[in-house]
Amino acid sequence: MFGPAVAEHARLWLVLHRTYALILGTEPLYWRDMDTAREQASISLALDTVWGQWQGQGMLTRKPDDFTRMHGFGPLLGGDEPITTLLLFECAGLLDEHYHFRGPYPRMMDRSLSRMWEINLRGEYGAPYRLAEKLAGRRLSHSDVLALIDFALNPPLPGLHSDLDTIDWRELYPPYRFMFAAITLRERRTYEHSEQESVRPTPQQVTDFFSAITRHTDIRVGSIDSNLSADSTLRDTASPGRHFAERIARMTLLFSSLLNRERVRDVRSISHFGSLMVDPDGVRLLDSEADDHPWWFFAPLRVVDSGVLAWPKSKLTMDEATDLFIGAAIASAYDDIVSGVGPLELDHLPAQTFMDPDETEALNSVIKQFLGLNIGWPTQR
């Protein structure tokens, strides 16, 4: 109906959406009902599309005859997938939170918060921790598991990792990377960091551990060998000359670039972020107005006080923050449209904005202008 160009864009969008869903775990891997050859081709196309669209703008350039391929797509455990990538993120966040129950913090916090934390660890969010201990055959510290998760979440990727245009599913998929890394703790005792010895491992300990995993399993840790972003400030990403839908992508790349710079400087800075709360290195996080404050550790747009949008005033004006918010709304609308047709979702956006019918109508008009679809958020009257 809309022509071959639109049909091809739609196909690529769905391929990308499906690939992200499988890798993150928002869609389960039902191996028995899956056409693995078709899925392998689909994931390869998604990886190739990302590199092709972003080469020279955050990813490495590639030769005209290069085509990215993912091979070896199949189950590691006969189809039983015990964890997902999203659970790895949740588990890492949970372990980071535990550092708030050390040092001076327990005297300032309600005991119920630590009880809630313990319940979460025993529940779904603690599944990666329990799996790691099972595979390692011993008790593990939080630091041990954080290092495993960090390795798992950093696969080599075509377009980012030099001299790489093909990758095995077992090296790409974070849950499998996590399991391979955990097994090395049993067979080789490649890493062991007690929380009692020191709050944080040394950078060399973490680096040596990653190297040991690669030696014993051929599973590599990824590196970012391209310049992710030409922007240097949030104001650059909120430039009025850019399409609203481009701004959030650019902002993500800016944050990724600055966080990667932290990681190169100190490999523990991301994997053991929570330990900064009880370490002298964490002092630099306290003063948000200081010239050397690492603002890229914190989200630029936040929701506070029951749905009010907030932003760092020293980094963004109200107009710039508004433009970034519109970009975030458009980006979320794209995802909602792929997932279904109907009123757009509100749960992930500031509630107070949508309590004003005029503001809602204004956002809906922007959405319709840029998407060309008669779709929007419900107006409360």
C-alpha positions in Angstrom: 0.0 0.0 0.0 2.8 2.5 0.9 5.4 1.2 -1.6 8.5 -0.9 -1.4 10.6 1.8 0.4 8.2 2.0 3.4 7.8 -1.8 3.4 11.6 -2.2 3.6 11.8 0.3 6.5 9.0 -1.5 8.3 10.8 -4.9 7.8 14.0 -3.6 9.2 12.2 -1.9 12.2 10.5 -5.2 13.0 13.8 -7.2 12.6 15.6 -4.8 15.0 12.7 -4.9 17.5 12.6 -8.7 17.5 16.4 -8.9 17.9 16.5 -6.6 20.9 13.6 -8.4 22.4 15.4 -11.8 22.1 18.7 -10.5 23.4 17.2 -8.6 26.3 14.7 -11.4 27.2 11.4 -9.5 26.8 10.5 -12.2 24.4 11.3 -15.8 25.5 13.4 -18.1 23.4 11.0 -21.0 22.6 13.6 -23.1 20.9 11.2 -26.0 20.1 8.8 -23.8 18.1 11.5 -21.6 16.5 12.8 -21.6 13.0 16.4 -21.2 14.0 17.7 -20.6 10.5 15.2 -17.8 9.9 16.0 -16.2 13.3 19.7 -16.4 12.7 19.3 -14.6 9.4 17.1 -12.0 11.1 19.6 -11.3 13.9 22.4 -11.0 11.3 20.4 -8.5 9.4 19.7 -6.5 12.5 23.4 -6.3 13.4 24.3 -5.4 9.9 21.6 -2.7 9.8 22.8 -1.0 12.9 26.4 -1.0 11.7 25.4 0.2 8.3 23.2 3.1 9.6 25.7 4.3 12.2 29.1 3.7 10.5 31.2 6.8 10.8 28.6 8.3 13.3 29.4 6.3 16.4 30.5 3.0 14.8 33.6 2.0 12.8 33.5 2.3 9.0 33.3 -0.9 7.0 34.2 -2.1 3.5 31.5 -2.0 0.9 31.4 -5.9 0.7 31.2 -6.4 4.4 28.1 -8.1 5.8 27.7 -8.8 9.5 26.8 -12.3 10.4 25.7 -14.0 13.6 26.2 -17.8 13.6 25.7 -20.8 15.9 22.2 -19.7 16.9 20.9 -22.5 19.2 20.3 -23.4 22.8 23.1 -24.0 25.2 21.0 -26.0 27.7 18.7 -28.0 25.5 16.2 -25.1 25.4 16.0 -24.4 29.1 16.9 -20.7 29.6 17.4 -20.1 33.4 17.9 -16.3 33.2 17.6 -13.3 30.9 19.7 -10.3 30.1 17.2 -8.1 31.9 17.6 -10.2 35.0 21.3 -9.6 34.9 20.7 -5.9 34.9 18.2 -6.2 37.8 20.6 -8.4 39.8 23.5 -5.9 39.3 21.3 -3.1 40.4 20.1 -5.0 43.5 23.7 -5.8 44.5 24.7 -2.2 44.0 21.9 -1.2 46.4 23.3 -3.4 49.1 26.2 -1.0 49.6 23.7 1.4 51.2 23.4 -1.1 54.1 27.1 -0.7 54.9 29.2 2.0 56.5 27.2 4.9 58.1 24.0 4.3 56.1 22.3 1.6 58.3 22.0 4.2 61.1 20.0 6.5 58.8 17.8 3.9 57.1 14.7 2.1 58.1 15.3 -1.6 58.8 12.4 -2.4 56.5 14.4 -1.3 53.5 17.1 -4.0 54.1 14.3 -6.6 54.7 12.8 -5.7 51.3 16.2 -6.0 49.7 16.7 -9.5 51.2 13.3 -10.6 49.9 14.2 -9.3 46.4 17.5 -11.2 46.5 15.6 -14.5 47.3 13.2 -13.8 44.5 13.5 -13.4 40.7 16.2 -10.7 40.8 18.5 -13.0 42.7 18.2 -15.8 40.1 21.6 -14.9 38.4 23.3 -15.0 41.8 22.0 -18.4 42.6 22.8 -19.7 39.2 26.4 -18.4 39.4 27.0 -20.1 42.8 25.6 -23.4 41.4 27.9 -23.2 38.3 30.9 -22.1 40.4 30.3 -24.8 43.0 30.9 -22.4 45.9 29.7 -19.3 47.7 30.3 -16.1 45.9 30.6 -12.5 47.2 28.6 -9.7 45.7 31.9 -8.5 44.1 32.3 -11.9 42.4 28.8 -11.8 40.8 29.1 -8.1 39.8 32.3 -9.0 37.9 30.5 -11.9 36.2 27.6 -9.6 35.2 29.9 -7.0 33.9 31.7 -9.5 31.6 28.4 -10.9 30.5 27.0 -7.5 29.5 30.0 -6.5 27.4 30.1 -8.8 24.3 32.2 -7.9 21.3 30.0 -6.3 18.7 30.5 -5.8 14.9 31.0 -2.1 14.3 32.3 -1.4 17.7 34.9 -4.1 18.2 37.8 -3.8 15.7 38.3 -6.6 13.1 35.0 -8.3 13.8 32.2 -8.9 11.3 31.0 -12.3 12.5 30.1 -13.5 16.0 28.8 -16.7 17.6 25.4 -16.6 19.4 27.1 -18.0 22.6 29.5 -15.1 22.6 26.9 -12.5 21.8 24.1 -13.6 24.2 24.7 -12.2 27.7 23.2 -15.0 29.7 25.4 -17.5 28.0 28.5 -15.3 28.6 27.5 -15.1 32.3 27.3 -18.9 32.5 30.7 -19.5 30.8 32.3 -17.0 33.1 30.8 -18.5 36.2 32.0 -22.0 35.2 35.6 -20.7 35.1 35.2 -19.9 38.9 34.7 -23.7 39.5 37.3 -25.1 37.2 40.1 -22.5 37.5 39.2 -20.4 40.5 40.1 -17.5 38.3 38.6 -14.8 40.5 37.8 -14.6 44.2 37.2 -11.3 45.9 36.0 -11.3 49.5 34.0 -8.3 50.6 35.9 -8.5 53.9 39.3 -8.0 52.3 38.5 -4.7 50.7 35.4 -2.9 49.5 36.4 -2.9 45.9 38.7 -5.2 43.8 41.6 -3.6 42.1 41.3 -2.7 38.4 44.0 -5.3 37.7 42.1 -8.0 39.4 39.0 -7.4 37.2 41.1 -7.1 34.0 43.0 -10.3 34.8 39.7 -12.2 35.4 38.3 -11.1 32.0 41.5 -12.3 30.3 41.4 -15.6 32.1 37.8 -16.2 30.9 38.9 -15.6 27.3 41.9 -18.0 27.7 39.8 -20.8 29.0 36.6 -20.3 27.0 37.4 -18.2 23.9 34.6 -15.9 25.0 36.0 -12.3 24.6 35.2 -9.1 26.4 34.1 -6.4 24.0 35.8 -3.1 23.5 34.5 0.1 21.9 37.0 1.1 19.3 35.0 3.9 17.7 34.2 7.4 18.6 30.6 7.0 19.9 29.7 10.7 19.9 30.9 14.0 18.5 28.7 15.8 21.1 30.3 16.9 24.4 27.3 18.4 26.3 23.6 17.7 26.8 23.0 21.0 25.0 24.6 19.6 21.9 22.2 16.7 21.9 19.2 19.0 22.4 20.1 21.1 19.4 17.0 22.6 17.7 18.5 21.7 14.3 18.0 18.0 15.0 14.8 15.9 14.5 13.1 15.1 17.8 13.5 11.4 17.1 17.2 11.8 16.7 17.8 13.6 20.0 17.4 10.7 22.4 19.6 8.5 20.2 22.3 11.1 20.3 21.9 11.6 24.0 22.3 7.9 24.6 25.5 7.9 22.5 26.8 10.9 24.5 26.2 9.1 27.8 27.6 5.9 26.4 30.8 7.7 25.3 31.4 9.4 28.6 30.7 6.2 30.6 33.0 4.2 28.4 35.7 6.8 29.1 35.1 6.1 32.8 35.4 2.4 32.1 38.7 2.7 30.2 40.1 4.8 33.0 38.9 2.3 35.7 37.3 -0.9 34.7 35.5 -1.1 38.1 33.8 2.2 37.7 30.6 0.7 36.1 30.7 -2.9 37.4 31.2 -1.9 41.0 29.5 1.4 41.0 27.6 0.8 44.2 30.8 0.4 46.2 31.6 4.1 45.5 29.0 4.8 48.2 31.4 3.6 50.8 34.7 4.4 49.2 36.7 7.7 49.1 36.5 7.7 45.3 32.8 8.4 45.7 33.3 11.9 47.0 33.3 13.2 43.4 29.6 12.1 43.1 28.4 14.3 45.9 28.7 17.9 44.6 26.5 18.1 41.4 27.7 21.8 40.9 31.4 21.0 40.9 33.3 21.4 37.7 34.5 17.8 37.7 31.2 16.2 38.7 30.5 13.1 36.6 27.0 14.0 35.6 26.9 11.2 33.0 26.4 8.7 35.9 22.9 10.1 36.4 19.8 10.4 34.1 19.3 13.9 32.6 15.5 13.7 32.8 14.0 12.5 36.1 10.5 12.1 37.5 10.1 13.5 41.1 7.3 14.4 43.4 4.6 12.1 42.0 5.2 12.6 38.3 6.9 16.0 37.9 9.6 16.2 35.3 13.0 17.4 36.6 16.4 18.1 35.0 19.8 19.5 35.9 19.4 23.3 35.5 23.1 23.8 35.2 23.2 21.5 32.1 19.8 22.3 30.4 17.5 25.2 30.1 13.7 24.6 30.3 13.4 24.8 26.5 16.2 22.3 26.0 14.8 19.9 28.7 11.4 20.2 27.0 12.8 19.3 23.6 14.6 16.3 25.1 11.3 15.2 26.8 9.5 15.5 23.5 12.2 13.4 21.9 11.8 10.8 24.7 8.0 10.8 24.1 8.4 10.2 20.4 11.0 7.4 20.9 8.6 5.7 23.3 5.7 6.2 20.9 7.7 4.4 18.2 8.1 1.4 20.5 4.5 1.4 21.5 3.4 1.4 17.8 5.5 -1.6 17.1 4.1 -3.5 20.1 0.4 -2.7 19.4 -2.1 -0.3 18.0 -4.2 2.0 20.3 -3.7 4.8 22.8 0.0 5.3 23.6 1.3 4.2 27.0 1.8 6.6 29.9 3.5 4.5 32.6 7.0 5.4 31.6 6.4 9.2 31.2 5.9 12.0 33.7 2.3 11.7 35.0 1.7 15.4 35.7 2.3 16.5 32.1 -0.6 14.4 31.0 -3.0 15.7 33.7 -3.2 18.9 31.7 -5.4 18.4 28.6 -3.7 21.3 26.7 -0.2 19.8 27.2 -1.4 16.4 26.2 -3.0 17.8 23.0 0.2 19.7 22.2 2.2 16.5 22.5 -0.3 14.6 20.4 -0.1 17.2 17.7 3.7 16.8 17.6 3.4 13.0 17.5 1.0 13.2 14.6 3.1 15.7 12.7 6.3 13.6 12.9 4.7 10.1 12.7 2.0 10.9 10.2 -0.4 8.6 12.2 -3.6 9.5 14.0 -2.4 8.2 17.3 -1.6 9.8 20.6 -2.0 9.7 24.4 -5.4 9.7 26.0 -6.6 13.2 27.1 -8.0 13.4 30.7 -10.9 15.8 31.0 
